[in-house]
Amino acid sequence: MTDSSTPLVNADYLAPVNTQTWVNGRHNVRCVKVIHETWDVRTFCFMAEQPVMFFFKPGQFVTLELEIENKQVMRSYTISSSPSVPYSFSITVKRVAGGEVSNWLHDNLTVGSELAVHDPVGNFNCIDFPSDKVLLLSGGVGITPVMSMARWWFDTNADVDITFIHSARSPRDVIYPRELDHMASRLDNFGLYLIVERMENGLPWQGYRGYLDAAKLDMISPDFMEREIFCCEFAPYMKAVKALLQSRGFDMSHYHEESFGETPVSAVEDAIEQAEVALAEAEAVNQEDLLRIEFLGSGKSVQVTAGETLHTAAAKLDVMIPKACGMGICGTCKVLVKSGETQMDHNGGITDDDVEEGYVLSCCTVPKSDVVIEY
């Protein structure tokens, strides 16, 4: 525990001459603050051991590298802070029943705790889809990526007309209420609308009640057809929102969503399971249909079918490539292809520069020929 009389950061630490910028790769960071947002939600704030300016696109996420019960676990969380405050970044985490990582963070991560983090990635962000009129839709802890966007526009005095609709279970479950009120009170072009599913005794409420539906959307944002829409929550919420927008003829090319929820519990277990399935399927495949995958770092190679991923090939050899999502989102499983042809179907977890240099995400890349990987 850090002595409260000792400052965590001093002026010399942040001197520009000593500052580096966040580049691709793995960084060691230290928890410098824990904020209790609601009864089951906490924000964890991090800084690098050596001064680093954390530049990212609002809405993107990072992957934490943790050790839980002597097992390495990778998990991705959206950055809830804004890059306008560049010397630190924050994640906001909800405690959930059975949530291995979220509950571990709540129970174990304190000021002074150290961990490793992998660089930010993600297509869900407001920089790649600029607009002067936006509609932010969120529910529960799905507020975090759109809150990062709102903070960015607020801090940079951006000329963006913002309608922010957030849904929560009850008044006590609304995350960042005071900060949202502050933004709305300071900006003429910031409309804040909160909806709670149910009331609780003793808690006053002057906002909307129930669920976001067509009537509420028309009342709150009659010009939603003209806005760029960013939506984040669990799948049922987003499914309902998409159905509503499609029924009204909304141009879905201006709709962007981020599914919110924990990724697989264990990358190792997931990789082994994929390998077992692949091995069973491979028994029926002719030898001439197999492709050879070689890993230079281990000196091992294996034959796979054209439809198997590079990550599955590695798992067959007990070459454990870190992975947090399995969908080409988190960017953790990046490897360098030295030779051979591959096909990658990712979801924003890798930059164009990395692709040009020959990197791929092993979880969503399949070989089209024999392949040599530097790993």
Wavefront OBJ file of the C-alpha trace (Angstrom):
o trace
v 0.000 0.000 0.000
v 1.363 3.425 -0.922
v 2.006 5.940 1.867
v -0.653 8.643 1.451
v 1.916 11.310 2.329
v 4.128 10.332 -0.587
v 3.026 11.633 -4.014
v 2.684 8.964 -6.686
v 3.978 11.325 -9.369
v 6.166 14.415 -9.229
v 6.958 17.184 -11.710
v 10.377 15.762 -12.650
v 8.763 12.448 -13.564
v 6.609 14.158 -16.194
v 9.351 16.339 -17.651
v 8.936 16.325 -21.457
v 12.554 15.330 -22.020
v 11.925 12.055 -20.172
v 8.639 11.223 -21.853
v 8.100 8.460 -24.388
v 4.999 7.698 -26.456
v 2.959 4.507 -26.433
v 4.131 2.289 -29.277
v 3.082 -1.192 -30.302
v 4.065 -3.797 -27.801
v 3.962 -4.645 -24.139
v 4.332 -2.085 -21.347
v 4.627 -2.432 -17.596
v 2.177 -0.163 -15.777
v 1.284 0.596 -12.180
v -2.149 1.210 -10.685
v -2.154 4.758 -9.272
v -5.817 5.166 -8.333
v -8.941 3.082 -7.711
v -12.307 4.862 -7.972
v -15.528 3.310 -6.664
v -18.029 4.354 -9.339
v -21.044 2.358 -8.080
v -21.635 -0.477 -5.633
v -20.263 -3.029 -8.167
v -18.186 -0.926 -10.600
v -14.651 0.383 -10.123
v -12.294 2.419 -12.271
v -8.602 1.503 -12.229
v -6.133 4.192 -13.315
v -2.667 3.291 -14.593
v 0.631 4.978 -15.386
v 3.817 3.541 -16.817
v 6.860 2.982 -14.621
v 8.760 5.219 -17.036
v 6.826 8.262 -18.356
v 4.714 7.315 -21.364
v 2.081 9.323 -23.203
v -0.777 6.933 -23.901
v -2.177 7.939 -27.276
v -5.162 5.947 -28.530
v -8.439 6.444 -30.347
v -11.403 6.996 -28.009
v -13.388 3.759 -27.955
v -10.410 1.403 -28.289
v -9.345 -1.165 -25.714
v -6.218 -2.664 -24.198
v -5.336 -6.200 -23.158
v -4.184 -6.817 -19.600
v -1.683 -9.565 -18.861
v -2.426 -11.037 -15.446
v -1.404 -13.959 -13.292
v -4.335 -15.535 -11.495
v -3.778 -18.629 -9.365
v -0.379 -19.229 -11.025
v -1.944 -19.099 -14.490
v -1.414 -16.454 -17.154
v -4.679 -14.856 -18.173
v -5.156 -12.240 -20.894
v -8.245 -10.047 -20.873
v -9.285 -7.036 -22.917
v -10.977 -3.960 -21.452
v -12.098 -0.743 -23.075
v -10.194 2.394 -22.106
v -12.704 4.633 -20.350
v -10.448 7.686 -20.069
v -9.637 10.133 -22.858
v -6.342 10.495 -24.760
v -6.607 14.195 -23.899
v -5.181 13.123 -20.506
v -2.227 11.279 -22.011
v 0.033 10.373 -19.091
v -2.376 7.796 -17.751
v -5.256 5.615 -18.875
v -8.169 4.025 -17.071
v -10.434 1.014 -17.372
v -13.818 0.698 -15.687
v -14.738 -2.809 -14.570
v -17.993 -4.261 -13.287
v -18.038 -7.145 -10.840
v -20.078 -9.971 -12.397
v -21.153 -13.369 -11.144
v -18.580 -15.929 -12.239
v -16.334 -13.303 -13.784
v -12.870 -14.719 -13.207
v -10.910 -11.623 -14.185
v -13.330 -8.832 -13.284
v -13.815 -10.198 -9.781
v -10.074 -10.771 -9.361
v -9.422 -7.138 -10.284
v -11.981 -5.935 -7.745
v -10.556 -8.152 -4.998
v -6.829 -7.837 -5.660
v -5.852 -4.790 -7.710
v -4.886 -1.898 -5.444
v -2.849 1.289 -5.667
v 0.739 0.247 -6.353
v -0.136 -3.035 -8.093
v 1.902 -3.688 -11.225
v 0.939 -5.532 -14.392
v 1.650 -5.659 -18.110
v -0.593 -4.159 -20.771
v -0.620 -4.593 -24.543
v -1.152 -1.659 -26.903
v -4.652 -0.344 -27.772
v -6.593 -1.618 -30.770
v -10.153 -1.656 -32.079
v -12.255 -0.389 -34.989
v -14.930 0.963 -32.642
v -13.771 4.546 -32.199
v -14.828 8.076 -33.039
v -11.664 9.072 -34.895
v -12.181 6.742 -37.859
v -15.844 7.789 -38.194
v -15.889 11.590 -37.753
v -19.198 13.417 -37.664
v -20.557 16.735 -36.443
v -23.684 15.026 -35.057
v -23.495 11.822 -33.007
v -25.810 9.618 -30.976
v -24.189 7.610 -28.179
v -26.194 4.598 -26.974
v -25.027 2.500 -24.046
v -26.242 0.271 -21.269
v -24.600 -0.704 -17.992
v -20.818 -0.874 -18.099
v -21.053 -0.641 -21.896
v -20.861 3.081 -21.258
v -17.048 2.969 -21.075
v -16.062 3.332 -24.772
v -18.642 6.026 -25.508
v -17.643 7.817 -22.294
v -14.090 7.926 -23.626
v -15.467 9.539 -26.791
v -17.556 12.047 -24.835
v -14.586 12.979 -22.657
v -12.444 13.485 -25.742
v -14.943 15.825 -27.406
v -15.505 17.682 -24.124
v -11.790 18.160 -23.361
v -10.935 19.257 -26.904
v -13.892 21.649 -27.239
v -14.915 19.790 -30.378
v -17.756 21.228 -32.431
v -19.801 18.040 -32.202
v -23.512 17.849 -31.409
v -23.819 14.989 -28.909
v -26.924 13.108 -27.821
v -26.038 10.641 -25.067
v -28.632 8.006 -24.069
v -27.597 5.636 -21.291
v -29.652 2.801 -19.816
v -29.120 1.275 -16.366
v -30.902 -1.190 -14.106
v -31.667 1.362 -11.378
v -30.558 4.840 -10.248
v -27.757 3.372 -8.132
v -26.361 1.581 -11.216
v -25.775 4.712 -13.299
v -22.023 5.054 -13.895
v -20.339 8.514 -14.002
v -23.582 10.428 -13.158
v -21.901 13.553 -11.749
v -19.409 13.837 -14.586
v -22.139 13.397 -17.188
v -24.201 16.106 -15.499
v -21.141 18.369 -15.504
v -20.619 17.882 -19.247
v -24.285 18.536 -19.990
v -24.253 21.694 -17.835
v -21.191 23.089 -19.612
v -22.046 22.336 -23.241
v -25.065 23.574 -25.164
v -24.596 20.784 -27.706
v -24.527 17.925 -25.176
v -27.886 16.277 -24.532
v -27.890 13.746 -21.680
v -30.756 11.280 -21.235
v -30.742 8.511 -18.635
v -33.154 5.564 -18.551
v -33.525 3.157 -15.638
v -35.272 -0.186 -15.817
v -36.665 -0.066 -12.288
v -36.859 2.175 -9.258
v -35.585 1.449 -5.768
v -37.015 2.697 -2.492
v -35.402 5.855 -1.199
v -33.657 6.782 -4.473
v -35.048 9.856 -6.255
v -35.279 9.793 -10.046
v -36.296 12.409 -12.595
v -35.196 10.642 -15.761
v -36.865 8.125 -18.042
v -38.077 4.732 -16.859
v -38.314 1.402 -18.639
v -36.341 0.570 -21.778
v -35.130 2.434 -24.834
v -37.854 2.012 -27.464
v -39.084 3.761 -30.608
v -41.223 6.251 -28.680
v -38.355 7.303 -26.395
v -35.905 7.513 -29.285
v -38.252 9.784 -31.276
v -38.813 11.956 -28.203
v -35.167 12.229 -27.204
v -33.504 12.371 -30.617
v -35.997 13.179 -33.384
v -33.081 13.756 -35.772
v -31.363 10.409 -35.089
v -31.525 9.567 -38.805
v -28.957 12.335 -39.398
v -26.499 11.169 -36.746
v -23.508 8.844 -36.575
v -24.509 6.225 -34.004
v -22.127 4.492 -31.582
v -23.671 1.687 -29.508
v -22.180 -0.522 -26.798
v -23.774 -3.053 -24.466
v -24.399 -6.763 -24.261
v -25.801 -8.487 -27.342
v -29.560 -8.367 -26.498
v -29.490 -4.564 -26.134
v -27.630 -4.072 -29.397
v -29.855 -6.532 -31.215
v -32.913 -4.539 -30.128
v -31.299 -1.240 -31.138
v -30.336 -2.561 -34.573
v -33.828 -3.935 -35.159
v -35.319 -0.576 -34.192
v -33.012 1.386 -36.486
v -33.482 -1.001 -39.408
v -37.262 -0.839 -39.048
v -37.025 2.938 -39.465
v -34.815 2.692 -42.554
v -31.645 3.998 -40.902
v -28.505 3.822 -43.060
v -26.610 1.159 -41.087
v -23.281 2.231 -42.578
v -23.494 5.030 -39.986
v -24.101 2.569 -37.134
v -21.147 1.228 -35.118
v -21.274 -1.214 -32.227
v -19.029 -2.903 -29.720
v -20.125 -6.068 -27.982
v -19.392 -5.837 -24.270
v -18.531 -8.849 -22.184
v -15.676 -10.937 -20.943
v -13.583 -12.877 -23.402
v -12.799 -16.587 -22.892
v -11.598 -17.427 -19.394
v -8.367 -19.119 -20.406
v -6.426 -18.679 -23.628
v -4.626 -21.943 -22.982
v -7.800 -23.961 -22.502
v -9.383 -22.347 -25.546
v -6.396 -23.102 -27.733
v -6.295 -26.723 -26.592
v -9.984 -27.123 -27.333
v -9.501 -25.715 -30.837
v -6.583 -28.042 -31.386
v -8.589 -31.106 -30.339
v -11.352 -30.211 -32.784
v -8.852 -29.612 -35.550
v -7.110 -32.918 -34.893
v -10.390 -34.797 -35.117
v -11.224 -33.133 -38.416
v -7.753 -33.723 -39.798
v -8.115 -37.499 -39.520
v -10.416 -37.479 -42.522
v -8.222 -35.235 -44.657
v -5.913 -36.555 -47.378
v -2.219 -35.901 -46.901
v -2.014 -33.867 -50.115
v -4.494 -31.369 -48.634
v -2.252 -30.556 -45.654
v -0.066 -27.459 -45.304
v 3.120 -27.161 -43.265
v 3.436 -24.485 -40.535
v 6.908 -23.893 -39.064
v 7.676 -21.860 -35.934
v 11.269 -20.622 -36.019
v 11.536 -19.788 -32.313
v 10.752 -23.314 -31.160
v 12.144 -25.136 -34.186
v 8.856 -27.041 -34.446
v 6.547 -27.602 -37.392
v 3.169 -29.209 -37.965
v 0.810 -30.073 -40.809
v -2.648 -28.500 -40.822
v -5.596 -28.155 -43.171
v -6.060 -24.934 -45.110
v -8.969 -23.893 -42.894
v -7.167 -24.160 -39.556
v -5.788 -21.024 -37.931
v -2.137 -20.401 -37.176
v -3.056 -20.290 -33.497
v -4.496 -23.787 -33.685
v -1.319 -24.973 -35.394
v 0.742 -23.513 -32.544
v -1.462 -25.186 -29.938
v -0.879 -28.587 -31.540
v 2.833 -28.087 -30.870
v 2.347 -26.703 -27.345
v 3.598 -23.362 -28.652
v 1.374 -21.090 -26.601
v 0.754 -17.756 -28.326
v -1.037 -15.357 -25.915
v -4.638 -14.681 -26.882
v -7.491 -12.825 -25.193
v -10.411 -12.695 -27.620
v -10.074 -15.266 -30.425
v -11.848 -12.909 -32.856
v -9.103 -10.663 -34.176
v -10.019 -7.818 -31.826
v -7.474 -7.639 -29.026
v -4.266 -7.932 -31.077
v -2.544 -10.049 -28.448
v -1.772 -13.012 -30.720
v 0.238 -11.043 -33.299
v 3.032 -12.985 -35.037
v 5.378 -12.276 -37.942
v 5.013 -14.344 -41.125
v 8.460 -14.772 -42.663
v 7.337 -16.657 -45.756
v 4.219 -18.167 -47.236
v 0.742 -16.965 -48.106
v -1.969 -16.408 -45.475
v -5.469 -14.973 -45.253
v -6.507 -12.882 -42.240
v -10.063 -11.963 -41.242
v -9.627 -9.613 -38.281
v -11.864 -7.129 -36.455
v -9.541 -4.188 -35.960
v -6.905 -5.782 -33.752
v -3.947 -4.925 -35.988
v -2.683 -1.770 -37.681
v -2.089 -1.285 -41.399
v 1.596 -0.664 -40.680
v 1.912 -4.034 -38.950
v 0.198 -5.777 -41.858
v 2.600 -4.153 -44.309
v 5.523 -5.457 -42.241
v 4.145 -9.005 -42.440
v 2.425 -9.350 -39.079
v -0.852 -11.229 -38.712
v -3.177 -12.165 -35.871
v -2.771 -15.904 -35.437
v -6.292 -16.461 -34.059
v -7.972 -15.335 -37.278
v -5.358 -16.158 -39.916
v -5.375 -19.318 -42.020
v -2.571 -20.549 -44.296
v -2.978 -20.617 -48.072
v 0.411 -22.296 -48.575
v 3.256 -23.620 -46.429
v 4.099 -20.899 -43.892
v 7.127 -19.983 -41.771
v 6.428 -17.911 -38.637
v 8.958 -16.055 -36.499
v 7.768 -17.088 -33.058
l 1 2 3 4 5 6 7 8 9 10 11 12 13 14 15 16 17 18 19 20 21 22 23 24 25 26 27 28 29 30 31 32 33 34 35 36 37 38 39 40 41 42 43 44 45 46 47 48 49 50 51 52 53 54 55 56 57 58 59 60 61 62 63 64 65 66 67 68 69 70 71 72 73 74 75 76 77 78 79 80 81 82 83 84 85 86 87 88 89 90 91 92 93 94 95 96 97 98 99 100 101 102 103 104 105 106 107 108 109 110 111 112 113 114 115 116 117 118 119 120 121 122 123 124 125 126 127 128 129 130 131 132 133 134 135 136 137 138 139 140 141 142 143 144 145 146 147 148 149 150 151 152 153 154 155 156 157 158 159 160 161 162 163 164 165 166 167 168 169 170 171 172 173 174 175 176 177 178 179 180 181 182 183 184 185 186 187 188 189 190 191 192 193 194 195 196 197 198 199 200 201 202 203 204 205 206 207 208 209 210 211 212 213 214 215 216 217 218 219 220 221 222 223 224 225 226 227 228 229 230 231 232 233 234 235 236 237 238 239 240 241 242 243 244 245 246 247 248 249 250 251 252 253 254 255 256 257 258 259 260 261 262 263 264 265 266 267 268 269 270 271 272 273 274 275 276 277 278 279 280 281 282 283 284 285 286 287 288 289 290 291 292 293 294 295 296 297 298 299 300 301 302 303 304 305 306 307 308 309 310 311 312 313 314 315 316 317 318 319 320 321 322 323 324 325 326 327 328 329 330 331 332 333 334 335 336 337 338 339 340 341 342 343 344 345 346 347 348 349 350 351 352 353 354 355 356 357 358 359 360 361 362 363 364 365 366 367 368 369 370 371 372 373 374 375
